[in-house]
Amino acid sequence: MPQLNPDPWFIILIFTWTVFLTILPNKITFYKIPNEPLNSDPLGSNMDTWSWPWY
């Protein structure tokens, strides 16, 4: 039965996981978000109340 022969598929599996565990984490960790959130001052923000009636 050829399904039991792991000769070509085992090498492909090992190579694929080697790529996933070595190359891709480096690329993902160096990825920069283009619009990083700004630190806002919680005391300086103006929070107006909503004066509309609820009917």
Backbone hydrogen bonds, N-H to C=O, Kabsch-Sander energy under -0.5 kcal/mol:
donor,donor_aa,acceptor,acceptor_aa,energy
4,L,1,M,-1.1
5,N,2,P,-1.1
10,F,6,P,-2.4
11,I,7,D,-0.8
12,I,8,P,-1.5
13,L,9,W,-2.3
14,I,10,F,-2.5
15,F,11,I,-2.5
16,T,12,I,-2.5
17,W,13,L,-2.3
18,T,14,I,-2.0
19,V,15,F,-2.1
20,F,16,T,-2.5
21,L,17,W,-2.3
22,T,18,T,-1.4
23,I,19,V,-1.4
24,L,19,V,-1.7
26,N,22,T,-0.6
27,K,23,I,-1.6
28,I,24,L,-2.4
29,T,25,P,-2.4
30,F,26,N,-1.3
31,Y,28,I,-1.0
36,E,34,P,-0.6
40,S,38,L,-0.6
45,S,41,D,-0.8
47,M,45,S,-0.8
48,D,46,N,-0.8
51,S,49,T,-0.8
